[in-house]
Amino acid sequence: MTGGIRGIRGPRPAGTGGKLDGTTRPPLLRELLLVTTLFLVYKFGRLFANGHESLAFRNADRVWDAERALHLPGEGAIQQLLLHGETLIRTANTYYAAVHFPATLAFLVWLYLRRPAHYLWSRRVLALVTGAALALHLLMPLAPPRMLAASGLVDTARVYGPSVYAATPETDSMANQFAAMPSLHFGWALMVAIGLIAATRSRWRHLWLLHPLFTLLVIVGTANHYWFDALAAATLLGLALLAVRAPARSTAPPPVPHALGAPPLAAGALR
């Protein structure tokens, strides 16, 4: 009888110590502080890369020439598709300005609540990608194609709105406009899709890949990024995925302790 009682154990609540087993959430306050700190380090770290405009434009010329040498489709071809209608280009600008961070935040919140092990995996991967991106911003400042005269592209956000950047890079105290490579818009969007595909088992889950696809078309079509920026982000993400071990596949949410005195549900009841 004693052995039977000892064998019935509820899940260990978060913050009580012990190894996370895929059903225990890490402490919420710790995660909020950690994610906020990582974001602020990245945000202000980008600003330290300011002041290298000449190098940023030289790098932009090199990237543009390399893409043409490889016969990649011109970014202008995508922009022309978006410029077919003002509503379409405004929608693309809004997607660029408003979807990137909220979508990633919503992704992490959902994983934290429903798939704790996948949350830890995704948070670690995103932290690695973001840290590597910051290093690349510092090592290789890059002017976006909207600033490159040779590209002949339109700065769609400035012309049609909405825009997240100041009118001139020199007066922009909130963002470094010379940090085009890699594109974290694309890198984060790709991780959101990969993370949701890994954490769910719906037959429609691969449709999440539409998010990075739309993001890619938007960042290129609005002339905020080159194809190489997305390629660099995908490469960094691939390396991070290799470095961080993925959790075992699971679709069940964290178990909820049964009420005091109530019998536990049968093992098959929640499947």
KEDREN-191945 format. One line per 3 residues: number of its first residue (from 1); their letters; for each residue x, y, z of N, C-alpha, C. Coordinates in Angstrom, 1 decimal. Each point is the difference from the previous one (the first is absolute). Example, Ala and Ser with C-alpha at 12.3 -4.5 7.8 and 13.67 -1.06 7.14 Angstrom:
1	AS	13.2 -5.7 7.8 -0.9 1.2 0.0 0.9 1.2 0.0 | -0.4 1.1 -0.7 0.9 1.1 0.0 -0.8 1.1 0.8 $
END
This chain:
1	MTG	0.8 -1.2 0.0 -0.8 1.2 0.0 0.9 1.2 0.0 | 1.0 0.0 0.9 0.9 1.1 0.0 0.7 0.3 -1.3 | 0.4 -1.1 -0.6 0.7 0.1 -1.3 -0.9 0.6 -1.1 $
4	GIR	-1.3 -0.4 0.1 -1.0 0.6 -1.0 -0.1 1.5 0.2 | -0.1 0.4 1.2 -0.2 1.4 0.3 1.3 0.8 -0.5 | 1.2 -0.6 0.3 1.2 0.7 -0.4 0.1 0.1 -1.5 $
7	GIR	-0.6 -0.9 -0.7 0.1 0.0 -1.5 -0.8 1.1 -0.7 | -1.0 0.6 0.8 -0.9 1.0 -0.6 0.6 1.3 0.4 | 0.6 0.7 -1.0 0.6 1.3 0.3 -0.5 1.0 -1.0 $
10	GPR	-0.4 1.2 0.5 -0.4 1.1 -0.9 1.3 0.6 -0.6 | -0.2 0.9 -1.0 1.2 0.6 -0.6 0.6 0.9 1.0 | 1.3 0.1 -0.1 0.8 0.9 0.9 -0.3 1.5 -0.5 $
13	PAG	-0.5 0.8 0.9 -0.2 1.4 -0.4 1.2 0.7 -0.4 | -0.2 1.0 -0.9 1.2 0.8 -0.4 0.7 0.7 1.1 | 1.3 0.1 -0.1 0.7 0.7 1.0 0.4 -0.8 1.2 $
16	TGG	-0.3 -1.3 0.1 0.3 -0.8 1.1 1.3 -0.7 -0.1 | 0.7 0.2 -1.1 1.3 -0.6 -0.2 -0.2 -1.3 -0.8 | 1.1 -0.6 -0.4 -0.1 -1.3 -0.8 0.1 0.3 -1.5 $
19	KLD	0.2 -1.0 -0.7 0.2 0.2 -1.5 -1.4 0.1 -0.6 | -0.1 0.9 -1.0 -1.2 0.2 -0.7 -0.2 -1.2 -0.9 | -1.2 -0.6 0.1 -0.3 -1.2 -0.7 -0.9 0.2 -1.2 $
22	GTT	-0.2 1.2 -0.5 -0.9 0.2 -1.1 -1.4 0.4 0.4 | -0.4 -0.2 1.2 -1.3 0.4 0.5 0.1 1.1 1.0 | 1.1 0.3 0.6 0.2 1.0 1.0 0.4 1.3 -0.6 $
25	RPP	-0.7 1.0 0.3 0.4 1.3 -0.6 1.1 0.7 0.9 | 0.9 0.6 -0.7 1.0 0.8 0.8 -0.7 1.2 0.7 | 0.6 0.5 1.0 -0.6 1.1 0.8 -0.3 1.2 -0.9 $
28	LLR	-1.2 0.5 0.1 -0.4 1.1 -1.0 0.8 1.2 0.2 | 0.2 0.5 1.2 0.8 1.2 0.3 1.4 -0.1 -0.6 | 0.6 -1.1 0.2 1.4 -0.2 -0.6 0.0 0.1 -1.5 $
31	ELL	-1.0 -0.6 -0.6 -0.1 0.0 -1.5 -0.3 1.4 -0.5 | -0.9 0.7 0.7 -0.3 1.4 -0.4 1.3 0.9 0.1 | 0.7 -0.2 1.1 1.2 0.8 0.1 1.1 -0.4 -1.0 $
34	LVT	0.1 -1.3 -0.3 1.0 -0.5 -0.9 -0.3 0.5 -1.4 | -1.2 -0.2 -0.5 -0.4 0.4 -1.3 0.1 1.5 -0.2 | -0.5 0.8 1.0 0.1 1.4 -0.1 1.5 0.5 0.0 $
37	TLF	0.8 -0.6 0.8 1.5 0.4 0.0 0.6 -0.3 -1.4 | -0.3 -1.2 -0.5 0.5 -0.4 -1.4 -0.4 1.0 -1.0 | -1.3 0.4 0.0 -0.5 0.9 -1.0 0.7 1.4 0.2 $
40	LVY	0.2 0.5 1.2 0.6 1.3 0.2 1.5 0.0 -0.4 | 0.6 -1.1 0.3 1.5 -0.1 -0.4 0.1 0.0 -1.5 | -0.9 -0.7 -0.7 0.0 0.1 -1.5 -0.4 1.4 -0.5 $
43	KFG	-1.0 0.5 0.6 -0.5 1.3 -0.5 1.1 1.1 0.1 | 0.6 0.1 1.2 1.0 1.0 0.2 1.3 -0.4 -0.6 | 0.3 -1.3 -0.1 1.2 -0.4 -0.7 0.0 0.4 -1.4 $
46	RLF	-1.1 0.0 -0.7 -0.1 0.4 -1.4 0.4 1.5 -0.1 | -0.3 0.8 1.0 0.3 1.4 -0.1 1.5 0.3 0.0 | 0.7 -0.9 0.6 1.5 0.1 0.0 0.6 -0.2 -1.3 $
49	ANG	-0.7 -0.6 -0.9 0.5 -0.2 -1.4 -0.3 1.3 -0.9 | -0.6 1.0 0.6 -0.2 1.2 -0.8 1.3 0.7 -0.2 | 0.0 1.0 -1.0 1.2 0.7 -0.2 1.0 -0.5 -1.0 $
52	HES	-0.4 -1.1 -0.7 0.8 -0.6 -1.1 -0.7 0.1 -1.3 | -0.5 1.1 -0.4 -0.8 0.2 -1.2 0.8 -0.4 -1.2 | 1.3 0.5 -0.1 0.8 -0.2 -1.2 0.2 -1.5 -0.2 $
55	LAF	0.3 -0.7 1.0 0.3 -1.4 -0.1 -1.3 -0.8 -0.3 | -1.1 0.5 0.6 -1.3 -0.6 -0.3 -0.4 0.1 -1.4 | 0.3 1.1 -0.7 -0.3 0.2 -1.4 0.9 -0.8 -0.9 $
58	RNA	1.3 -0.1 0.4 0.9 -0.9 -0.7 -0.4 -1.4 0.0 | -0.4 -0.5 1.2 -0.5 -1.4 0.1 -1.3 -0.2 -0.8 | -0.8 1.0 0.0 -1.3 -0.1 -0.8 0.4 -0.2 -1.5 $
61	DRV	0.9 0.8 -0.5 0.4 -0.2 -1.4 0.5 -1.4 -0.3 | 0.8 -0.5 1.0 0.6 -1.4 -0.2 -1.2 -1.0 0.0 | -0.9 0.1 0.9 -1.1 -0.9 0.1 -0.8 0.0 -1.3 $
64	WDA	-0.3 1.2 -0.4 -0.8 0.2 -1.3 0.7 -0.6 -1.1 | 1.3 0.2 -0.2 0.7 -0.5 -1.1 0.1 -1.6 0.1 | 0.2 -0.5 1.2 0.0 -1.4 0.2 -1.3 -0.7 -0.4 $
67	ERA	-1.1 0.6 0.4 -1.3 -0.5 -0.4 -0.2 -0.1 -1.5 | 0.5 1.1 -0.7 -0.1 0.1 -1.4 0.9 -1.1 -0.7 | 1.2 -0.1 0.6 0.9 -1.0 -0.6 -0.5 -1.4 0.1 $
70	LHL	-0.8 -0.3 1.1 -0.6 -1.3 0.2 -1.4 -0.1 -0.8 | -0.3 1.0 -0.7 -1.3 0.1 -0.8 -1.2 -0.3 0.9 | 0.0 0.6 1.2 -1.2 -0.1 0.8 -1.0 1.0 -0.5 $
73	PGE	-1.3 -0.3 0.1 -1.0 0.9 -0.5 0.1 1.4 0.7 | -0.1 1.0 -0.7 0.1 1.4 0.6 -1.1 0.2 1.0 | 0.4 0.7 1.1 -1.0 0.4 1.0 -1.1 0.8 -0.6 $
76	GAI	0.3 0.8 -1.1 -0.9 0.8 -0.6 -1.2 -0.8 -0.6 | 0.2 -1.2 -0.4 -1.1 -0.8 -0.6 -1.1 -0.3 1.1 | 0.4 -0.2 1.2 -0.9 -0.2 1.1 -0.7 1.3 0.3 $
79	QQL	0.8 1.1 0.0 -0.6 1.3 0.3 -1.1 0.4 -1.0 | 0.3 -0.3 -1.2 -1.0 0.4 -1.1 -1.3 -0.7 0.2 | 0.0 -1.2 0.5 -1.3 -0.7 0.3 -0.7 0.7 1.1 $
82	LLH	0.7 0.5 1.0 -0.7 0.6 1.1 -0.5 1.4 -0.4 | 0.7 0.7 -0.9 -0.4 1.3 -0.4 -1.2 0.0 -1.0 | -0.6 -1.1 -0.2 -1.2 0.0 -0.9 -1.2 0.7 0.6 $
85	GET	0.0 0.1 1.3 -1.1 0.7 0.7 0.5 0.6 1.3 | -0.5 1.2 0.3 0.4 0.7 1.2 -0.4 -0.8 1.2 | -1.1 -0.6 0.0 -0.5 -0.8 1.1 1.0 -1.2 0.3 $
88	LIR	0.4 -0.6 -1.1 0.9 -1.1 0.2 1.4 0.4 0.6 | 0.5 1.1 -0.5 1.3 0.4 0.5 -0.1 0.5 1.5 | -1.1 0.6 0.3 -0.3 0.5 1.4 -0.1 -1.2 0.9 $
91	TAN	-0.7 -1.1 -0.5 -0.1 -1.2 0.8 1.4 -0.6 0.2 | 0.8 0.0 -1.0 1.4 -0.6 0.2 0.8 0.8 1.0 | -0.1 1.4 -0.1 0.7 0.8 1.0 -0.5 -0.2 1.4 $
94	TYY	-1.3 -0.2 0.1 -0.6 -0.3 1.4 0.5 -1.3 0.5 | 0.0 -1.0 -0.9 0.5 -1.3 0.4 1.4 0.0 0.5 | 0.8 0.8 -0.7 1.4 0.2 0.4 0.1 0.7 1.4 $
97	AAV	-0.8 1.0 0.2 0.1 0.8 1.2 -0.7 -0.7 1.2 | -1.1 -0.7 -0.2 -0.8 -0.4 1.1 0.0 -1.5 0.4 | 0.4 -0.8 -0.9 -0.2 -1.5 0.2 1.2 -0.6 0.6 $
100	HFP	1.2 0.4 -0.3 1.3 -0.6 0.3 0.1 -0.3 1.5 | 0.0 1.0 0.9 0.2 -0.3 1.4 -1.3 -0.6 0.7 | -1.2 0.6 -0.3 -1.2 -0.6 0.7 -0.2 -1.5 -0.3 $
103	ATL	0.3 -0.4 -1.3 -0.2 -1.4 -0.4 1.0 -0.9 0.8 | 1.3 0.5 0.1 1.0 -0.8 0.7 -0.4 -0.1 1.5 | -0.4 1.1 0.6 -0.4 0.0 1.4 -1.2 -0.9 0.3 $
106	AFL	-1.0 0.0 -0.9 -1.2 -0.8 0.1 0.4 -1.5 -0.1 | 1.0 -0.3 -0.9 0.5 -1.3 -0.1 0.6 -0.5 1.3 | 0.9 0.8 0.6 0.6 -0.4 1.2 -1.0 -0.2 1.2 $
109	VWL	-0.9 0.9 0.0 -1.0 0.0 1.1 -0.8 -1.3 -0.1 | -0.5 -0.4 -1.2 -0.8 -1.2 -0.2 0.9 -1.2 0.3 | 1.2 0.0 -0.4 0.9 -1.2 0.3 0.2 -0.1 1.5 $
112	YLR	0.2 1.1 0.7 0.2 0.0 1.4 -1.2 -0.6 0.8 | -1.2 0.4 -0.5 -1.2 -0.5 0.6 -0.4 -1.4 -0.3 | 0.3 -0.4 -1.3 -0.5 -1.3 -0.5 1.1 -1.0 -0.2 $
115	RPA	1.2 0.4 -0.4 1.1 -0.9 -0.3 1.3 0.5 0.7 | 0.1 -0.2 1.3 1.2 0.6 0.7 1.4 -0.5 -0.6 | 0.1 -1.3 -0.3 1.3 -0.4 -0.6 0.3 0.6 -1.3 $
118	HYL	-1.0 0.2 -0.8 0.2 0.7 -1.3 0.3 1.4 0.2 | -0.6 0.6 1.0 0.3 1.4 0.3 1.4 0.2 0.4 | 0.6 -0.8 0.8 1.4 0.1 0.4 0.9 -0.2 -1.2 $
121	WSR	-0.3 -1.0 -0.8 0.7 -0.2 -1.3 0.0 1.2 -0.9 | -1.2 0.5 -0.2 -0.2 1.2 -0.9 0.7 1.2 0.5 | -0.2 0.2 1.3 0.7 1.2 0.6 1.5 0.0 -0.1 $
124	RVL	0.6 -1.2 0.2 1.4 -0.1 -0.1 0.5 0.2 -1.4 | -0.7 -0.6 -1.0 0.3 0.2 -1.4 -0.1 1.4 -0.4 | -1.1 0.7 0.4 -0.1 1.4 -0.4 1.0 0.9 0.7 $
127	ALV	0.4 -0.4 1.2 1.1 0.8 0.7 1.3 -0.1 -0.8 | 0.3 -1.3 -0.4 1.3 -0.2 -0.7 0.0 0.8 -1.4 | -1.2 -0.1 -0.7 -0.1 0.6 -1.3 0.2 1.6 0.2 $
130	TGA	-0.7 0.5 1.0 0.0 1.4 0.2 1.4 0.5 0.4 | 0.7 -0.7 0.9 1.3 0.3 0.4 1.0 0.0 -1.2 | -0.1 -1.0 -0.8 0.8 -0.1 -1.2 -0.3 1.1 -1.0 $
133	ALA	-1.3 0.4 -0.1 -0.4 1.1 -0.9 0.7 1.3 0.5 | -0.1 0.2 1.3 0.6 1.2 0.5 1.5 0.1 -0.3 | 0.7 -1.1 0.1 1.4 -0.1 -0.3 0.3 0.4 -1.5 $
136	LHL	-0.9 -0.6 -0.8 0.1 0.3 -1.5 -0.3 1.5 -0.3 | -1.0 0.5 0.7 -0.2 1.5 -0.2 1.2 0.8 0.3 | 0.7 -0.4 1.1 1.2 0.8 0.4 1.1 -0.2 -0.9 $
139	LMP	0.2 -1.2 -0.5 1.1 -0.3 -0.9 -0.2 0.4 -1.5 | -1.3 0.0 -0.4 -0.3 0.3 -1.4 -1.2 1.0 -0.1 | 0.2 1.3 0.3 -1.1 0.9 -0.2 -0.4 0.0 -1.5 $
142	LAP	-1.3 0.1 -0.2 -0.5 -0.2 -1.4 -1.2 0.9 -0.2 | 0.1 0.9 -1.0 -1.1 0.9 -0.4 -1.1 -0.9 -0.7 | -1.3 0.2 0.3 -1.0 -0.8 -0.7 -0.2 0.5 -1.4 $
145	PRM	-0.6 -0.8 -0.8 -0.1 0.3 -1.5 -0.8 1.3 -0.2 | -0.9 0.4 0.9 -0.8 1.2 -0.2 0.9 1.2 0.0 | 1.2 -0.1 0.6 1.0 1.1 0.0 1.0 0.0 -1.1 $
148	LAA	0.0 -1.1 -0.7 1.1 -0.2 -1.0 -0.5 0.5 -1.4 | 0.7 1.0 -0.5 -0.5 0.7 -1.2 0.0 -1.0 -1.2 | 1.0 -0.9 0.0 0.2 -0.9 -1.1 -1.2 -1.0 -0.1 $
151	SGL	-0.7 -0.2 1.1 -1.2 -0.9 -0.1 -1.2 0.5 -0.7 | -0.1 1.3 0.0 -1.2 0.6 -0.6 -1.3 -0.3 0.7 | 0.1 -0.4 1.3 -1.2 -0.4 0.7 -0.6 1.2 0.8 $
154	VDT	-1.3 -0.2 0.2 -0.8 1.1 0.7 0.0 -0.4 1.5 | 0.2 1.1 0.9 -0.1 -0.2 1.4 -1.5 0.0 0.3 | -0.7 -1.1 -0.1 -1.4 -0.1 0.0 -0.6 0.6 1.3 $
157	ARV	0.7 -0.3 1.2 -0.6 0.4 1.2 0.0 1.6 0.1 | 1.1 0.6 -0.5 0.1 1.5 0.0 -1.1 0.6 -0.9 | -0.2 -0.6 -1.2 -0.9 0.5 -1.0 -1.4 -0.2 0.3 $
160	YGP	-0.3 -1.3 0.4 -1.4 -0.3 0.2 -0.4 -0.2 1.5 | 0.9 -0.3 0.9 -0.2 -0.2 1.4 -0.7 -1.4 0.2 | -0.1 -0.4 1.3 0.7 0.6 1.1 1.5 -0.4 0.1 $
163	SVY	0.8 0.9 0.7 1.4 -0.3 0.1 0.4 -0.1 1.4 | 1.0 -0.9 0.3 0.5 -0.1 1.4 1.3 0.7 0.1 | 0.5 0.7 -1.0 1.3 0.6 0.0 -0.1 1.5 -0.1 $
166	AAT	0.9 0.8 0.5 0.1 1.4 -0.2 0.3 0.3 -1.4 | -0.3 1.3 -0.4 0.2 0.4 -1.4 1.4 -0.2 -0.5 | 1.0 0.3 0.9 1.4 -0.1 -0.3 0.7 -0.9 1.0 $
169	PET	0.9 -0.9 -0.3 0.7 -0.8 0.9 0.7 0.7 1.1 | 0.5 1.2 -0.3 0.7 0.8 1.0 -0.8 0.4 1.1 | -1.3 0.2 -0.2 -0.9 0.5 1.1 -0.8 -1.1 0.6 $
172	DSM	0.3 -1.3 -0.4 -0.7 -1.1 0.6 0.6 -0.5 1.3 | -0.6 0.4 1.1 0.6 -0.4 1.3 -0.6 -1.3 0.5 | -0.9 -0.6 -0.7 -0.7 -1.2 0.5 0.5 -1.3 -0.8 $
175	ANQ	0.6 0.2 -1.1 0.4 -1.2 -0.8 1.2 0.3 -0.8 | 0.8 -1.1 -0.3 1.1 0.1 -0.8 -0.4 -0.4 -1.4 | -0.1 1.0 -0.9 -0.5 -0.3 -1.4 1.1 -0.7 -0.8 $
178	FAA	1.2 -0.1 0.5 1.1 -0.6 -0.8 0.3 -1.4 0.6 | -1.0 -0.7 0.4 0.1 -1.4 0.6 -0.9 -0.9 -0.8 | 0.2 0.0 -1.3 -0.9 -0.8 -0.9 0.2 -1.5 0.1 $
181	MPS	1.3 -0.3 0.2 0.4 -1.5 -0.1 0.4 -0.5 1.4 | -0.6 -1.1 0.5 -1.1 -0.7 -0.7 -1.4 0.6 0.3 | -1.0 -0.5 -0.6 -1.3 0.5 0.2 -0.7 -0.9 1.1 $
184	LHF	-0.1 0.6 1.2 -0.7 -0.7 1.1 -1.5 -0.1 -0.3 | -0.5 0.9 -0.8 -1.4 -0.1 -0.4 -0.2 -1.4 -0.6 | 0.9 -0.4 -0.9 -0.1 -1.3 -0.6 0.4 -1.1 0.9 $
187	GWA	1.1 0.1 0.8 0.5 -1.0 0.8 -1.0 -0.4 1.1 | -0.6 1.0 0.7 -1.0 -0.2 1.0 -1.2 -0.7 -0.6 | -0.5 0.5 -1.1 -1.2 -0.5 -0.7 0.2 -1.5 -0.3 $
190	LMV	1.2 -0.3 -0.5 0.3 -1.4 -0.4 0.0 -0.9 1.3 | 0.6 0.5 1.1 0.0 -0.7 1.2 -1.4 -0.2 0.6 | -0.9 1.0 -0.1 -1.4 -0.1 0.4 -0.6 -1.2 -0.7 $
193	AIG	0.2 0.0 -1.4 -0.6 -1.1 -0.7 0.5 -1.4 0.3 | 1.3 -0.1 0.2 0.7 -1.2 0.3 -0.5 -0.5 1.4 | 0.0 1.0 0.9 -0.4 -0.3 1.4 -1.4 -0.5 0.1 $
196	LIA	-0.9 0.6 -0.7 -1.4 -0.4 0.0 -0.3 -1.4 -0.7 | 0.8 -0.2 -1.1 -0.1 -1.3 -0.6 0.5 -1.1 0.9 | 1.1 0.3 0.7 0.5 -1.0 0.9 -0.9 -0.3 1.2 $
199	ATR	-0.7 1.1 0.5 -0.7 -0.1 1.2 -1.5 -0.5 -0.1 | -0.4 -0.1 -1.3 -1.4 -0.4 -0.2 -0.1 -1.2 -1.0 | -1.1 -0.5 -0.1 -0.1 -1.2 -0.9 -1.2 0.1 -0.9 $
202	SRW	-0.5 1.2 -0.2 -1.1 0.2 -0.9 0.4 -0.3 -1.5 | -1.0 -0.5 -0.8 0.4 -0.3 -1.4 0.3 1.3 -0.7 | -0.5 1.2 0.5 0.2 1.3 -0.7 1.2 0.7 0.6 $
205	RHL	0.8 -0.6 0.9 1.1 0.8 0.7 1.0 0.5 -1.0 | 0.2 -0.6 -1.1 1.1 0.5 -1.0 -0.5 1.3 -0.6 | -1.2 0.4 0.1 -0.4 1.3 -0.5 0.6 1.2 0.8 $
208	WLL	0.6 -0.3 1.2 0.7 1.0 0.7 1.2 0.5 -0.8 | 0.5 -0.7 -1.0 1.1 0.4 -0.8 -0.4 1.2 -0.9 | -1.3 0.3 -0.1 -0.5 1.2 -0.7 0.5 1.2 0.7 $
211	HPL	0.2 0.0 1.3 0.4 1.2 0.7 1.4 0.4 -0.4 | 1.0 -0.9 0.0 1.3 0.5 -0.5 0.0 0.2 -1.5 | -0.8 -0.6 -0.8 -0.1 0.3 -1.4 -0.5 1.4 -0.2 $
214	FTL	-1.1 0.3 0.6 -0.6 1.4 -0.1 1.1 1.0 0.5 | 0.6 -0.3 1.1 1.0 0.9 0.6 1.2 0.2 -1.0 | 0.4 -1.1 -0.7 1.1 0.2 -1.0 -0.5 0.9 -1.1 $
217	LVI	-1.2 -0.2 -0.5 -0.4 0.9 -1.1 -0.2 1.4 0.4 | -0.4 0.2 1.3 -0.2 1.4 0.5 1.4 0.7 0.2 | 0.9 -0.7 0.6 1.3 0.7 0.3 0.8 0.3 -1.2 $
220	VGT	-0.2 -0.8 -1.1 0.7 0.2 -1.2 -0.8 1.1 -0.9 | -1.3 -0.2 0.0 -0.9 0.9 -0.8 0.0 1.4 0.5 | 0.2 0.2 1.3 0.0 1.3 0.6 1.4 0.6 -0.1 $
223	ANH	0.9 -0.7 -0.5 1.4 0.5 -0.1 0.7 0.2 1.3 | -0.4 -0.8 1.0 0.7 0.1 1.3 1.1 -1.0 0.1 | 0.0 -1.1 -0.8 1.0 -1.0 0.0 0.3 -0.6 -1.3 $
226	YWF	1.2 -0.5 -0.1 0.4 -0.8 -1.2 -0.3 -1.4 0.2 | 0.1 -0.8 -1.1 -0.2 -1.5 0.1 1.1 -0.5 0.9 | 1.2 0.5 -0.1 1.1 -0.5 0.8 -0.3 0.2 1.5 $
229	DAL	-0.8 1.0 0.4 -0.3 0.2 1.4 -0.8 -1.1 0.5 | -1.0 -0.5 -0.8 -0.8 -1.1 0.4 0.8 -1.3 0.0 | 0.9 -0.2 -0.9 0.8 -1.1 -0.1 1.0 -0.1 1.2 $
232	AAA	0.5 1.1 0.4 0.9 0.1 1.2 -0.8 -0.4 1.3 | -1.2 0.5 0.1 -0.9 -0.3 1.1 -0.3 -1.5 0.1 | -0.3 -0.6 -1.2 -0.3 -1.4 0.0 1.2 -0.8 0.3 $
235	TLL	1.2 0.4 -0.4 1.2 -0.7 0.4 0.3 0.0 1.5 | -0.2 1.2 0.6 0.2 0.1 1.4 -1.0 -0.9 0.8 | -1.2 0.0 -0.5 -1.1 -0.8 0.6 0.4 -1.4 -0.1 $
238	GLA	0.4 -0.5 -1.1 0.4 -1.4 -0.2 1.1 -0.4 0.9 | 1.0 0.9 0.2 1.1 -0.3 0.9 -0.5 -0.1 1.5 | -0.9 0.9 0.3 -0.6 0.0 1.4 -0.8 -1.2 0.2 $
241	LLA	-0.8 -0.5 -1.0 -0.8 -1.2 0.2 0.9 -1.2 0.2 | 1.2 0.0 -0.7 0.9 -1.1 0.2 0.6 0.0 1.4 | 0.2 1.2 0.6 0.6 0.2 1.3 -0.9 -0.3 1.1 $
244	VRA	-1.3 0.2 -0.1 -0.9 -0.2 1.1 -0.9 -1.2 -0.3 | 0.1 -0.9 1.0 -0.8 -1.3 -0.2 -1.5 0.2 0.1 | -0.6 -0.5 -1.0 -1.5 0.1 -0.1 -0.7 -0.9 1.0 $
247	PAR	-1.1 0.4 0.6 -0.7 -0.9 1.0 -0.7 -1.1 -0.8 | -0.4 -1.0 0.8 -0.7 -1.1 -0.5 -1.4 0.5 -0.4 | -0.5 -0.6 -1.1 -1.3 0.5 -0.6 -1.1 -0.3 1.0 $
250	STA	-0.8 1.0 0.3 -1.1 -0.2 1.0 -1.1 1.0 -0.4 | -1.2 -0.4 0.1 -1.2 0.9 -0.3 -0.8 0.2 1.2 | 0.2 -0.7 1.1 -0.8 0.2 1.2 0.4 1.2 0.8 $
253	PPP	-1.0 0.8 0.4 0.4 1.2 0.9 0.4 -0.5 1.3 | 0.7 0.9 0.8 0.4 -0.4 1.4 -1.2 -0.6 0.8 | 0.2 -1.1 0.7 -1.1 -0.5 0.8 -0.4 0.9 1.1 $
256	VPH	-1.3 0.0 0.3 -0.5 0.8 1.1 -0.2 -0.9 1.2 | 0.5 0.4 1.2 -0.2 -0.8 1.2 -1.5 -0.2 0.3 | -0.4 -1.2 0.3 -1.5 -0.2 0.3 -0.3 0.6 1.4 $
259	ALG	-1.2 0.3 0.2 -0.5 0.6 1.3 0.3 -1.0 1.1 | 0.3 0.6 1.2 0.3 -0.8 1.2 -1.1 -1.0 0.3 | 0.4 -1.2 0.0 -1.0 -1.0 0.4 -0.7 -0.7 -1.2 $
262	APP	0.1 0.7 -1.2 -0.6 -0.6 -1.2 0.9 -1.0 -0.6 | -0.5 -1.1 -0.6 0.8 -1.0 -0.6 0.6 0.5 -1.3 | 1.3 -0.4 -0.3 0.6 0.4 -1.3 -0.7 -0.6 -1.1 $
265	LAA	0.0 0.7 -1.2 -0.6 -0.5 -1.2 0.7 -1.2 -0.5 | -0.7 -0.8 -0.7 0.7 -1.2 -0.6 1.0 0.5 -1.0 | 1.0 -0.9 -0.2 1.1 0.4 -0.9 -0.4 0.4 -1.4 $
268	GAL	-1.1 -0.7 -0.5 -0.4 0.3 -1.4 -1.0 1.1 -0.1 | -0.4 0.6 1.1 -1.1 1.0 -0.1 0.4 1.3 -0.7 | 1.3 0.4 0.1 0.4 1.2 -0.6 0.7 -0.2 -1.3 $
271	R	0.1 -1.1 -0.5 0.7 -0.2 -1.3 -0.9 0.4 -1.2 $
END
